[in-house]
């Protein structure tokens, strides 16, 4: 029985040498996109808060208070 790492390595070799790799490539892109969507769903609010904090830091303080 082959070790899982060896099996994965062989599968990747086949993927690169496969002339009909377009279908596999599409599946891989969809899998990566699904992971990104999952991360956004799970951590979306934290990401928005973090981005707002960065934007507030970049804005700085106003030059004139208007008063």
mmCIF file as Biopython writes it, N, C-alpha, C and O atoms, coordinates in Angstrom:
data_model
#
loop_
_atom_site.group_PDB
_atom_site.id
_atom_site.type_symbol
_atom_site.label_atom_id
_atom_site.label_alt_id
_atom_site.label_comp_id
_atom_site.label_asym_id
_atom_site.label_entity_id
_atom_site.label_seq_id
_atom_site.pdbx_PDB_ins_code
_atom_site.Cartn_x
_atom_site.Cartn_y
_atom_site.Cartn_z
_atom_site.occupancy
_atom_site.B_iso_or_equiv
_atom_site.auth_seq_id
_atom_site.auth_asym_id
_atom_site.pdbx_PDB_model_num
ATOM 1   N N  . UNK A ? 1  ? 0.841   -1.182 0.000   1.0 0.0 1  A 1 
ATOM 2   C CA . UNK A ? 1  ? 0.000   0.000  0.000   1.0 0.0 1  A 1 
ATOM 3   C C  . UNK A ? 1  ? 0.886   1.246  0.000   1.0 0.0 1  A 1 
ATOM 4   O O  . UNK A ? 1  ? 1.817   1.362  0.797   1.0 0.0 1  A 1 
ATOM 5   N N  . UNK A ? 2  ? 0.580   2.170  -0.905  1.0 0.0 2  A 1 
ATOM 6   C CA . UNK A ? 2  ? 1.375   3.398  -0.999  1.0 0.0 2  A 1 
ATOM 7   C C  . UNK A ? 2  ? 0.994   4.382  0.090   1.0 0.0 2  A 1 
ATOM 8   O O  . UNK A ? 2  ? -0.148  4.422  0.547   1.0 0.0 2  A 1 
ATOM 9   N N  . UNK A ? 3  ? 1.959   5.160  0.488   1.0 0.0 3  A 1 
ATOM 10  C CA . UNK A ? 3  ? 1.709   6.192  1.481   1.0 0.0 3  A 1 
ATOM 11  C C  . UNK A ? 3  ? 0.908   7.319  0.830   1.0 0.0 3  A 1 
ATOM 12  O O  . UNK A ? 3  ? 1.042   7.558  -0.370  1.0 0.0 3  A 1 
ATOM 13  N N  . UNK A ? 4  ? 0.074   8.015  1.613   1.0 0.0 4  A 1 
ATOM 14  C CA . UNK A ? 4  ? -0.754  9.087  1.050   1.0 0.0 4  A 1 
ATOM 15  C C  . UNK A ? 4  ? 0.054   10.185 0.365   1.0 0.0 4  A 1 
ATOM 16  O O  . UNK A ? 4  ? -0.371  10.712 -0.663  1.0 0.0 4  A 1 
ATOM 17  N N  . UNK A ? 5  ? 1.210   10.534 0.919   1.0 0.0 5  A 1 
ATOM 18  C CA . UNK A ? 5  ? 2.027   11.580 0.316   1.0 0.0 5  A 1 
ATOM 19  C C  . UNK A ? 5  ? 2.530   11.160 -1.060  1.0 0.0 5  A 1 
ATOM 20  O O  . UNK A ? 5  ? 2.563   11.969 -1.987  1.0 0.0 5  A 1 
ATOM 21  N N  . UNK A ? 6  ? 2.918   9.905  -1.189  1.0 0.0 6  A 1 
ATOM 22  C CA . UNK A ? 6  ? 3.383   9.378  -2.474  1.0 0.0 6  A 1 
ATOM 23  C C  . UNK A ? 6  ? 2.229   9.366  -3.471  1.0 0.0 6  A 1 
ATOM 24  O O  . UNK A ? 6  ? 2.411   9.704  -4.641  1.0 0.0 6  A 1 
ATOM 25  N N  . UNK A ? 7  ? 1.049   8.979  -3.010  1.0 0.0 7  A 1 
ATOM 26  C CA . UNK A ? 7  ? -0.116  8.969  -3.889  1.0 0.0 7  A 1 
ATOM 27  C C  . UNK A ? 7  ? -0.441  10.382 -4.374  1.0 0.0 7  A 1 
ATOM 28  O O  . UNK A ? 7  ? -0.775  10.575 -5.543  1.0 0.0 7  A 1 
ATOM 29  N N  . UNK A ? 8  ? -0.346  11.356 -3.491  1.0 0.0 8  A 1 
ATOM 30  C CA . UNK A ? 8  ? -0.628  12.737 -3.868  1.0 0.0 8  A 1 
ATOM 31  C C  . UNK A ? 8  ? 0.402   13.238 -4.878  1.0 0.0 8  A 1 
ATOM 32  O O  . UNK A ? 8  ? 0.064   13.917 -5.848  1.0 0.0 8  A 1 
ATOM 33  N N  . UNK A ? 9  ? 1.660   12.890 -4.632  1.0 0.0 9  A 1 
ATOM 34  C CA . UNK A ? 9  ? 2.740   13.296 -5.522  1.0 0.0 9  A 1 
ATOM 35  C C  . UNK A ? 9  ? 2.525   12.708 -6.921  1.0 0.0 9  A 1 
ATOM 36  O O  . UNK A ? 9  ? 2.685   13.407 -7.922  1.0 0.0 9  A 1 
ATOM 37  N N  . UNK A ? 10 ? 2.167   11.435 -6.986  1.0 0.0 10 A 1 
ATOM 38  C CA . UNK A ? 10 ? 1.913   10.795 -8.275  1.0 0.0 10 A 1 
ATOM 39  C C  . UNK A ? 10 ? 0.698   11.401 -8.966  1.0 0.0 10 A 1 
ATOM 40  O O  . UNK A ? 10 ? 0.692   11.564 -10.186 1.0 0.0 10 A 1 
ATOM 41  N N  . UNK A ? 11 ? -0.324  11.733 -8.195  1.0 0.0 11 A 1 
ATOM 42  C CA . UNK A ? 11 ? -1.515  12.357 -8.774  1.0 0.0 11 A 1 
ATOM 43  C C  . UNK A ? 11 ? -1.183  13.717 -9.373  1.0 0.0 11 A 1 
ATOM 44  O O  . UNK A ? 11 ? -1.689  14.073 -10.438 1.0 0.0 11 A 1 
ATOM 45  N N  . UNK A ? 12 ? -0.327  14.482 -8.684  1.0 0.0 12 A 1 
ATOM 46  C CA . UNK A ? 12 ? 0.079   15.783 -9.220  1.0 0.0 12 A 1 
ATOM 47  C C  . UNK A ? 12 ? 0.888   15.632 -10.502 1.0 0.0 12 A 1 
ATOM 48  O O  . UNK A ? 12 ? 0.733   16.423 -11.432 1.0 0.0 12 A 1 
ATOM 49  N N  . UNK A ? 13 ? 1.746   14.623 -10.552 1.0 0.0 13 A 1 
ATOM 50  C CA . UNK A ? 13 ? 2.506   14.365 -11.784 1.0 0.0 13 A 1 
ATOM 51  C C  . UNK A ? 13 ? 1.566   14.052 -12.937 1.0 0.0 13 A 1 
ATOM 52  O O  . UNK A ? 13 ? 1.728   14.573 -14.040 1.0 0.0 13 A 1 
ATOM 53  N N  . UNK A ? 14 ? 0.583   13.197 -12.676 1.0 0.0 14 A 1 
ATOM 54  C CA . UNK A ? 14 ? -0.394  12.856 -13.708 1.0 0.0 14 A 1 
ATOM 55  C C  . UNK A ? 14 ? -1.175  14.095 -14.136 1.0 0.0 14 A 1 
ATOM 56  O O  . UNK A ? 14 ? -1.479  14.266 -15.317 1.0 0.0 14 A 1 
ATOM 57  N N  . UNK A ? 15 ? -1.493  14.944 -13.188 1.0 0.0 15 A 1 
ATOM 58  C CA . UNK A ? 15 ? -2.241  16.167 -13.487 1.0 0.0 15 A 1 
ATOM 59  C C  . UNK A ? 15 ? -1.472  17.042 -14.464 1.0 0.0 15 A 1 
ATOM 60  O O  . UNK A ? 15 ? -2.059  17.595 -15.393 1.0 0.0 15 A 1 
ATOM 61  N N  . UNK A ? 16 ? -0.159  17.174 -14.265 1.0 0.0 16 A 1 
ATOM 62  C CA . UNK A ? 16 ? 0.642   18.026 -15.127 1.0 0.0 16 A 1 
ATOM 63  C C  . UNK A ? 16 ? 0.865   17.416 -16.502 1.0 0.0 16 A 1 
ATOM 64  O O  . UNK A ? 16 ? 1.032   18.147 -17.479 1.0 0.0 16 A 1 
ATOM 65  N N  . UNK A ? 17 ? 0.869   16.106 -16.595 1.0 0.0 17 A 1 
ATOM 66  C CA . UNK A ? 17 ? 1.118   15.451 -17.874 1.0 0.0 17 A 1 
ATOM 67  C C  . UNK A ? 17 ? -0.166  15.065 -18.600 1.0 0.0 17 A 1 
ATOM 68  O O  . UNK A ? 17 ? -0.117  14.516 -19.701 1.0 0.0 17 A 1 
ATOM 69  N N  . UNK A ? 18 ? -1.282  15.342 -18.004 1.0 0.0 18 A 1 
ATOM 70  C CA . UNK A ? 18 ? -2.572  14.983 -18.583 1.0 0.0 18 A 1 
ATOM 71  C C  . UNK A ? 18 ? -2.952  16.018 -19.642 1.0 0.0 18 A 1 
ATOM 72  O O  . UNK A ? 18 ? -3.016  17.212 -19.350 1.0 0.0 18 A 1 
ATOM 73  N N  . UNK A ? 19 ? -3.203  15.562 -20.875 1.0 0.0 19 A 1 
ATOM 74  C CA . UNK A ? 19 ? -3.583  16.496 -21.931 1.0 0.0 19 A 1 
ATOM 75  C C  . UNK A ? 19 ? -5.002  17.011 -21.738 1.0 0.0 19 A 1 
ATOM 76  O O  . UNK A ? 19 ? -5.352  18.078 -22.242 1.0 0.0 19 A 1 
ATOM 77  N N  . UNK A ? 20 ? -5.808  16.268 -21.021 1.0 0.0 20 A 1 
ATOM 78  C CA . UNK A ? 20 ? -7.163  16.706 -20.759 1.0 0.0 20 A 1 
ATOM 79  C C  . UNK A ? 20 ? -7.257  17.261 -19.337 1.0 0.0 20 A 1 
ATOM 80  O O  . UNK A ? 20 ? -8.225  17.012 -18.617 1.0 0.0 20 A 1 
ATOM 81  N N  . UNK A ? 21 ? -6.254  17.999 -18.961 1.0 0.0 21 A 1 
ATOM 82  C CA . UNK A ? 21 ? -6.181  18.560 -17.617 1.0 0.0 21 A 1 
ATOM 83  C C  . UNK A ? 21 ? -7.087  19.758 -17.420 1.0 0.0 21 A 1 
ATOM 84  O O  . UNK A ? 21 ? -7.184  20.275 -16.307 1.0 0.0 21 A 1 
ATOM 85  N N  . UNK A ? 22 ? -7.757  20.214 -18.475 1.0 0.0 22 A 1 
ATOM 86  C CA . UNK A ? 22 ? -8.629  21.371 -18.344 1.0 0.0 22 A 1 
ATOM 87  C C  . UNK A ? 22 ? -9.752  21.109 -17.348 1.0 0.0 22 A 1 
ATOM 88  O O  . UNK A ? 22 ? -10.100 21.985 -16.556 1.0 0.0 22 A 1 
ATOM 89  N N  . UNK A ? 23 ? -10.313 19.921 -17.385 1.0 0.0 23 A 1 
ATOM 90  C CA . UNK A ? 23 ? -11.393 19.592 -16.451 1.0 0.0 23 A 1 
ATOM 91  C C  . UNK A ? 23 ? -10.868 19.583 -15.017 1.0 0.0 23 A 1 
ATOM 92  O O  . UNK A ? 23 ? -11.523 20.092 -14.108 1.0 0.0 23 A 1 
ATOM 93  N N  . UNK A ? 24 ? -9.698  19.008 -14.823 1.0 0.0 24 A 1 
ATOM 94  C CA . UNK A ? 24 ? -9.106  18.981 -13.482 1.0 0.0 24 A 1 
ATOM 95  C C  . UNK A ? 24 ? -8.760  20.389 -13.012 1.0 0.0 24 A 1 
ATOM 96  O O  . UNK A ? 24 ? -8.940  20.727 -11.842 1.0 0.0 24 A 1 
ATOM 97  N N  . UNK A ? 25 ? -8.264  21.200 -13.934 1.0 0.0 25 A 1 
ATOM 98  C CA . UNK A ? 25 ? -7.910  22.566 -13.590 1.0 0.0 25 A 1 
ATOM 99  C C  . UNK A ? 25 ? -9.164  23.341 -13.171 1.0 0.0 25 A 1 
ATOM 100 O O  . UNK A ? 25 ? -9.130  24.120 -12.218 1.0 0.0 25 A 1 
ATOM 101 N N  . UNK A ? 26 ? -10.245 23.125 -13.877 1.0 0.0 26 A 1 
ATOM 102 C CA . UNK A ? 26 ? -11.501 23.783 -13.533 1.0 0.0 26 A 1 
ATOM 103 C C  . UNK A ? 26 ? -11.965 23.356 -12.145 1.0 0.0 26 A 1 
ATOM 104 O O  . UNK A ? 26 ? -12.407 24.188 -11.353 1.0 0.0 26 A 1 
ATOM 105 N N  . UNK A ? 27 ? -11.867 22.077 -11.853 1.0 0.0 27 A 1 
ATOM 106 C CA . UNK A ? 27 ? -12.264 21.582 -10.535 1.0 0.0 27 A 1 
ATOM 107 C C  . UNK A ? 27 ? -11.390 22.200 -9.448  1.0 0.0 27 A 1 
ATOM 108 O O  . UNK A ? 27 ? -11.889 22.567 -8.384  1.0 0.0 27 A 1 
ATOM 109 N N  . UNK A ? 28 ? -10.098 22.316 -9.708  1.0 0.0 28 A 1 
ATOM 110 C CA . UNK A ? 28 ? -9.194  22.908 -8.714  1.0 0.0 28 A 1 
ATOM 111 C C  . UNK A ? 28 ? -9.533  24.377 -8.476  1.0 0.0 28 A 1 
ATOM 112 O O  . UNK A ? 28 ? -9.515  24.841 -7.336  1.0 0.0 28 A 1 
ATOM 113 N N  . UNK A ? 29 ? -9.842  25.108 -9.543  1.0 0.0 29 A 1 
ATOM 114 C CA . UNK A ? 29 ? -10.202 26.523 -9.403  1.0 0.0 29 A 1 
ATOM 115 C C  . UNK A ? 29 ? -11.476 26.663 -8.584  1.0 0.0 29 A 1 
ATOM 116 O O  . UNK A ? 29 ? -11.570 27.532 -7.717  1.0 0.0 29 A 1 
ATOM 117 N N  . UNK A ? 30 ? -12.451 25.812 -8.858  1.0 0.0 30 A 1 
ATOM 118 C CA . UNK A ? 30 ? -13.702 25.853 -8.099  1.0 0.0 30 A 1 
ATOM 119 C C  . UNK A ? 30 ? -13.447 25.520 -6.635  1.0 0.0 30 A 1 
ATOM 120 O O  . UNK A ? 30 ? -14.040 26.135 -5.749  1.0 0.0 30 A 1 
ATOM 121 N N  . UNK A ? 31 ? -12.577 24.559 -6.373  1.0 0.0 31 A 1 
ATOM 122 C CA . UNK A ? 31 ? -12.266 24.181 -4.990  1.0 0.0 31 A 1 
ATOM 123 C C  . UNK A ? 31 ? -11.610 25.341 -4.240  1.0 0.0 31 A 1 
ATOM 124 O O  . UNK A ? 31 ? -11.955 25.613 -3.090  1.0 0.0 31 A 1 
ATOM 125 N N  . UNK A ? 32 ? -10.675 26.017 -4.883  1.0 0.0 32 A 1 
ATOM 126 C CA . UNK A ? 32 ? -10.008 27.158 -4.246  1.0 0.0 32 A 1 
ATOM 127 C C  . UNK A ? 32 ? -11.015 28.282 -4.009  1.0 0.0 32 A 1 
ATOM 128 O O  . UNK A ? 32 ? -11.016 28.907 -2.948  1.0 0.0 32 A 1 
ATOM 129 N N  . UNK A ? 33 ? -11.870 28.537 -5.001  1.0 0.0 33 A 1 
ATOM 130 C CA . UNK A ? 33 ? -12.888 29.583 -4.847  1.0 0.0 33 A 1 
ATOM 131 C C  . UNK A ? 33 ? -13.832 29.247 -3.696  1.0 0.0 33 A 1 
ATOM 132 O O  . UNK A ? 33 ? -14.234 30.137 -2.945  1.0 0.0 33 A 1 
ATOM 133 N N  . UNK A ? 34 ? -14.186 27.985 -3.553  1.0 0.0 34 A 1 
ATOM 134 C CA . UNK A ? 34 ? -15.061 27.573 -2.462  1.0 0.0 34 A 1 
ATOM 135 C C  . UNK A ? 34 ? -14.402 27.811 -1.108  1.0 0.0 34 A 1 
ATOM 136 O O  . UNK A ? 34 ? -15.067 28.223 -0.158  1.0 0.0 34 A 1 
ATOM 137 N N  . UNK A ? 35 ? -13.105 27.556 -1.016  1.0 0.0 35 A 1 
ATOM 138 C CA . UNK A ? 35 ? -12.392 27.804 0.236   1.0 0.0 35 A 1 
ATOM 139 C C  . UNK A ? 35 ? -12.366 29.295 0.562   1.0 0.0 35 A 1 
ATOM 140 O O  . UNK A ? 35 ? -12.549 29.686 1.715   1.0 0.0 35 A 1 
ATOM 141 N N  . UNK A ? 36 ? -12.139 30.124 -0.453  1.0 0.0 36 A 1 
ATOM 142 C CA . UNK A ? 36 ? -12.116 31.576 -0.239  1.0 0.0 36 A 1 
ATOM 143 C C  . UNK A ? 36 ? -13.484 32.060 0.236   1.0 0.0 36 A 1 
ATOM 144 O O  . UNK A ? 36 ? -13.577 32.865 1.162   1.0 0.0 36 A 1 
ATOM 145 N N  . UNK A ? 37 ? -14.541 31.566 -0.404  1.0 0.0 37 A 1 
ATOM 146 C CA . UNK A ? 37 ? -15.900 31.945 0.001   1.0 0.0 37 A 1 
ATOM 147 C C  . UNK A ? 37 ? -16.168 31.503 1.435   1.0 0.0 37 A 1 
ATOM 148 O O  . UNK A ? 37 ? -16.763 32.254 2.208   1.0 0.0 37 A 1 
ATOM 149 N N  . UNK A ? 38 ? -15.743 30.309 1.800   1.0 0.0 38 A 1 
ATOM 150 C CA . UNK A ? 38 ? -15.942 29.820 3.165   1.0 0.0 38 A 1 
ATOM 151 C C  . UNK A ? 38 ? -15.230 30.711 4.176   1.0 0.0 38 A 1 
ATOM 152 O O  . UNK A ? 38 ? -15.788 31.026 5.227   1.0 0.0 38 A 1 
ATOM 153 N N  . UNK A ? 39 ? -14.012 31.118 3.868   1.0 0.0 39 A 1 
ATOM 154 C CA . UNK A ? 39 ? -13.256 31.996 4.768   1.0 0.0 39 A 1 
ATOM 155 C C  . UNK A ? 39 ? -13.974 33.335 4.911   1.0 0.0 39 A 1 
ATOM 156 O O  . UNK A ? 39 ? -14.066 33.883 6.010   1.0 0.0 39 A 1 
ATOM 157 N N  . UNK A ? 40 ? -14.478 33.856 3.804   1.0 0.0 40 A 1 
ATOM 158 C CA . UNK A ? 40 ? -15.188 35.138 3.862   1.0 0.0 40 A 1 
ATOM 159 C C  . UNK A ? 40 ? -16.462 35.010 4.692   1.0 0.0 40 A 1 
ATOM 160 O O  . UNK A ? 40 ? -16.796 35.906 5.467   1.0 0.0 40 A 1 
ATOM 161 N N  . UNK A ? 41 ? -17.169 33.897 4.528   1.0 0.0 41 A 1 
ATOM 162 C CA . UNK A ? 41 ? -18.393 33.695 5.305   1.0 0.0 41 A 1 
ATOM 163 C C  . UNK A ? 41 ? -18.071 33.595 6.798   1.0 0.0 41 A 1 
ATOM 164 O O  . UNK A ? 41 ? -18.765 34.177 7.631   1.0 0.0 41 A 1 
ATOM 165 N N  . UNK A ? 42 ? -17.022 32.857 7.121   1.0 0.0 42 A 1 
ATOM 166 C CA . UNK A ? 42 ? -16.679 32.634 8.530   1.0 0.0 42 A 1 
ATOM 167 C C  . UNK A ? 42 ? -16.088 33.888 9.169   1.0 0.0 42 A 1 
ATOM 168 O O  . UNK A ? 42 ? -16.460 34.247 10.287  1.0 0.0 42 A 1 
ATOM 169 N N  . UNK A ? 43 ? -15.173 34.555 8.472   1.0 0.0 43 A 1 
ATOM 170 C CA . UNK A ? 43 ? -14.436 35.674 9.061   1.0 0.0 43 A 1 
ATOM 171 C C  . UNK A ? 43 ? -14.806 37.024 8.459   1.0 0.0 43 A 1 
ATOM 172 O O  . UNK A ? 43 ? -14.083 37.999 8.661   1.0 0.0 43 A 1 
ATOM 173 N N  . UNK A ? 44 ? -15.905 37.103 7.731   1.0 0.0 44 A 1 
ATOM 174 C CA . UNK A ? 44 ? -16.286 38.334 7.025   1.0 0.0 44 A 1 
ATOM 175 C C  . UNK A ? 44 ? -16.360 39.557 7.913   1.0 0.0 44 A 1 
ATOM 176 O O  . UNK A ? 44 ? -15.797 40.600 7.581   1.0 0.0 44 A 1 
ATOM 177 N N  . UNK A ? 45 ? -17.048 39.443 9.044   1.0 0.0 45 A 1 
ATOM 178 C CA . UNK A ? 45 ? -17.186 40.603 9.937   1.0 0.0 45 A 1 
ATOM 179 C C  . UNK A ? 45 ? -15.846 41.057 10.487  1.0 0.0 45 A 1 
ATOM 180 O O  . UNK A ? 45 ? -15.586 42.256 10.587  1.0 0.0 45 A 1 
ATOM 181 N N  . UNK A ? 46 ? -14.999 40.111 10.842  1.0 0.0 46 A 1 
ATOM 182 C CA . UNK A ? 46 ? -13.676 40.468 11.355  1.0 0.0 46 A 1 
ATOM 183 C C  . UNK A ? 46 ? -12.840 41.149 10.277  1.0 0.0 46 A 1 
ATOM 184 O O  . UNK A ? 46 ? -12.098 42.089 10.561  1.0 0.0 46 A 1 
ATOM 185 N N  . UNK A ? 47 ? -12.960 40.677 9.053   1.0 0.0 47 A 1 
ATOM 186 C CA . UNK A ? 47 ? -12.209 41.280 7.944   1.0 0.0 47 A 1 
ATOM 187 C C  . UNK A ? 47 ? -12.681 42.707 7.711   1.0 0.0 47 A 1 
ATOM 188 O O  . UNK A ? 47 ? -11.864 43.598 7.481   1.0 0.0 47 A 1 
ATOM 189 N N  . UNK A ? 48 ? -13.987 42.936 7.766   1.0 0.0 48 A 1 
ATOM 190 C CA . UNK A ? 48 ? -14.529 44.283 7.568   1.0 0.0 48 A 1 
ATOM 191 C C  . UNK A ? 48 ? -14.063 45.211 8.680   1.0 0.0 48 A 1 
ATOM 192 O O  . UNK A ? 48 ? -13.668 46.345 8.411   1.0 0.0 48 A 1 
ATOM 193 N N  . UNK A ? 49 ? -14.103 44.743 9.931   1.0 0.0 49 A 1 
ATOM 194 C CA . UNK A ? 49 ? -13.641 45.570 11.051  1.0 0.0 49 A 1 
ATOM 195 C C  . UNK A ? 49 ? -12.163 45.911 10.902  1.0 0.0 49 A 1 
ATOM 196 O O  . UNK A ? 49 ? -11.757 47.048 11.143  1.0 0.0 49 A 1 
ATOM 197 N N  . UNK A ? 50 ? -11.361 44.925 10.505  1.0 0.0 50 A 1 
ATOM 198 C CA . UNK A ? 50 ? -9.927  45.144 10.317  1.0 0.0 50 A 1 
ATOM 199 C C  . UNK A ? 50 ? -9.681  46.169 9.213   1.0 0.0 50 A 1 
ATOM 200 O O  . UNK A ? 50 ? -8.848  47.063 9.362   1.0 0.0 50 A 1 
ATOM 201 N N  . UNK A ? 51 ? -10.413 46.034 8.099   1.0 0.0 51 A 1 
ATOM 202 C CA . UNK A ? 51 ? -10.238 46.964 6.978   1.0 0.0 51 A 1 
ATOM 203 C C  . UNK A ? 51 ? -10.671 48.374 7.376   1.0 0.0 51 A 1 
ATOM 204 O O  . UNK A ? 51 ? -10.020 49.349 7.000   1.0 0.0 51 A 1 
ATOM 205 N N  . UNK A ? 52 ? -11.758 48.489 8.130   1.0 0.0 52 A 1 
ATOM 206 C CA . UNK A ? 52 ? -12.206 49.813 8.582   1.0 0.0 52 A 1 
ATOM 207 C C  . UNK A ? 52 ? -11.169 50.454 9.488   1.0 0.0 52 A 1 
ATOM 208 O O  . UNK A ? 52 ? -10.931 51.659 9.410   1.0 0.0 52 A 1 
ATOM 209 N N  . UNK A ? 53 ? -10.554 49.656 10.344  1.0 0.0 53 A 1 
ATOM 210 C CA . UNK A ? 53 ? -9.499  50.178 11.205  1.0 0.0 53 A 1 
ATOM 211 C C  . UNK A ? 53 ? -8.321  50.707 10.402  1.0 0.0 53 A 1 
ATOM 212 O O  . UNK A ? 53 ? -7.770  51.759 10.723  1.0 0.0 53 A 1 
ATOM 213 N N  . UNK A ? 54 ? -7.936  49.981 9.361   1.0 0.0 54 A 1 
ATOM 214 C CA . UNK A ? 54 ? -6.846  50.451 8.505   1.0 0.0 54 A 1 
ATOM 215 C C  . UNK A ? 54 ? -7.219  51.729 7.784   1.0 0.0 54 A 1 
ATOM 216 O O  . UNK A ? 54 ? -6.395  52.634 7.659   1.0 0.0 54 A 1 
ATOM 217 N N  . UNK A ? 55 ? -8.451  51.814 7.309   1.0 0.0 55 A 1 
ATOM 218 C CA . UNK A ? 55 ? -8.902  53.015 6.601   1.0 0.0 55 A 1 
ATOM 219 C C  . UNK A ? 55 ? -8.914  54.199 7.554   1.0 0.0 55 A 1 
ATOM 220 O O  . UNK A ? 55 ? -8.503  55.298 7.183   1.0 0.0 55 A 1 
ATOM 221 N N  . UNK A ? 56 ? -9.383  53.985 8.785   1.0 0.0 56 A 1 
ATOM 222 C CA . UNK A ? 56 ? -9.395  55.065 9.770   1.0 0.0 56 A 1 
ATOM 223 C C  . UNK A ? 56 ? -7.974  55.547 10.078  1.0 0.0 56 A 1 
ATOM 224 O O  . UNK A ? 56 ? -7.750  56.745 10.249  1.0 0.0 56 A 1 
ATOM 225 N N  . UNK A ? 57 ? -7.023  54.626 10.147  1.0 0.0 57 A 1 
ATOM 226 C CA . UNK A ? 57 ? -5.626  55.022 10.380  1.0 0.0 57 A 1 
ATOM 227 C C  . UNK A ? 57 ? -5.095  55.838 9.214   1.0 0.0 57 A 1 
ATOM 228 O O  . UNK A ? 57 ? -4.359  56.805 9.414   1.0 0.0 57 A 1 
ATOM 229 N N  . UNK A ? 58 ? -5.468  55.453 7.991   1.0 0.0 58 A 1 
ATOM 230 C CA . UNK A ? 58 ? -4.976  56.170 6.812   1.0 0.0 58 A 1 
ATOM 231 C C  . UNK A ? 58 ? -5.609  57.548 6.698   1.0 0.0 58 A 1 
ATOM 232 O O  . UNK A ? 58 ? -4.981  58.478 6.192   1.0 0.0 58 A 1 
ATOM 233 N N  . UNK A ? 59 ? -6.847  57.690 7.162   1.0 0.0 59 A 1 
ATOM 234 C CA . UNK A ? 59 ? -7.524  58.980 7.097   1.0 0.0 59 A 1 
ATOM 235 C C  . UNK A ? 59 ? -6.836  60.001 7.993   1.0 0.0 59 A 1 
ATOM 236 O O  . UNK A ? 59 ? -6.702  61.167 7.621   1.0 0.0 59 A 1 
ATOM 237 N N  . UNK A ? 60 ? -6.412  59.578 9.143   1.0 0.0 60 A 1 
ATOM 238 C CA . UNK A ? 60 ? -5.759  60.490 10.074  1.0 0.0 60 A 1 
ATOM 239 C C  . UNK A ? 60 ? -6.744  61.456 10.677  1.0 0.0 60 A 1 
ATOM 240 O O  . UNK A ? 60 ? -7.943  61.179 10.729  1.0 0.0 60 A 1 
ATOM 241 N N  . UNK A ? 61 ? -6.245  62.600 11.136  1.0 0.0 61 A 1 
ATOM 242 C CA . UNK A ? 61 ? -7.103  63.611 11.745  1.0 0.0 61 A 1 
ATOM 243 C C  . UNK A ? 61 ? -7.348  64.725 10.727  1.0 0.0 61 A 1 
ATOM 244 O O  . UNK A ? 61 ? -6.493  65.002 9.886   1.0 0.0 61 A 1 
ATOM 245 N N  . UNK A ? 62 ? -8.496  65.350 10.805  1.0 0.0 62 A 1 
ATOM 246 C CA . UNK A ? 62 ? -8.786  66.436 9.860   1.0 0.0 62 A 1 
ATOM 247 C C  . UNK A ? 62 ? -7.866  67.635 10.107  1.0 0.0 62 A 1 
ATOM 248 O O  . UNK A ? 62 ? -7.404  67.859 11.226  1.0 0.0 62 A 1 
ATOM 249 N N  . UNK A ? 63 ? -7.609  68.398 9.044   1.0 0.0 63 A 1 
ATOM 250 C CA . UNK A ? 63 ? -6.737  69.567 9.143   1.0 0.0 63 A 1 
ATOM 251 C C  . UNK A ? 63 ? -7.426  70.672 9.938   1.0 0.0 63 A 1 
ATOM 252 O O  . UNK A ? 63 ? -6.803  71.315 10.783  1.0 0.0 63 A 1 
ATOM 253 N N  . UNK A ? 64 ? -8.724  70.892 9.663   1.0 0.0 64 A 1 
ATOM 254 C CA . UNK A ? 64 ? -9.486  71.909 10.379  1.0 0.0 64 A 1 
ATOM 255 C C  . UNK A ? 64 ? -10.682 71.253 11.035  1.0 0.0 64 A 1 
ATOM 256 O O  . UNK A ? 64 ? -11.287 70.343 10.468  1.0 0.0 64 A 1 
ATOM 257 N N  . UNK A ? 65 ? -11.025 71.715 12.236  1.0 0.0 65 A 1 
ATOM 258 C CA . UNK A ? 65 ? -12.160 71.160 12.937  1.0 0.0 65 A 1 
ATOM 259 C C  . UNK A ? 65 ? -13.477 71.748 12.461  1.0 0.0 65 A 1 
ATOM 260 O O  . UNK A ? 65 ? -14.542 71.257 12.834  1.0 0.0 65 A 1 
ATOM 261 N N  . UNK A ? 66 ? -13.423 72.773 11.659  1.0 0.0 66 A 1 
ATOM 262 C CA . UNK A ? 66 ? -14.635 73.406 11.148  1.0 0.0 66 A 1 
ATOM 263 C C  . UNK A ? 66 ? -15.268 74.329 12.157  1.0 0.0 66 A 1 
ATOM 264 O O  . UNK A ? 66 ? -16.426 74.707 11.978  1.0 0.0 66 A 1 
ATOM 265 N N  . UNK A ? 67 ? -14.575 74.712 13.203  1.0 0.0 67 A 1 
ATOM 266 C CA . UNK A ? 67 ? -15.185 75.533 14.226  1.0 0.0 67 A 1 
ATOM 267 C C  . UNK A ? 67 ? -14.478 76.728 14.540  1.0 0.0 67 A 1 
ATOM 268 O O  . UNK A ? 67 ? -14.914 77.496 15.398  1.0 0.0 67 A 1 
#
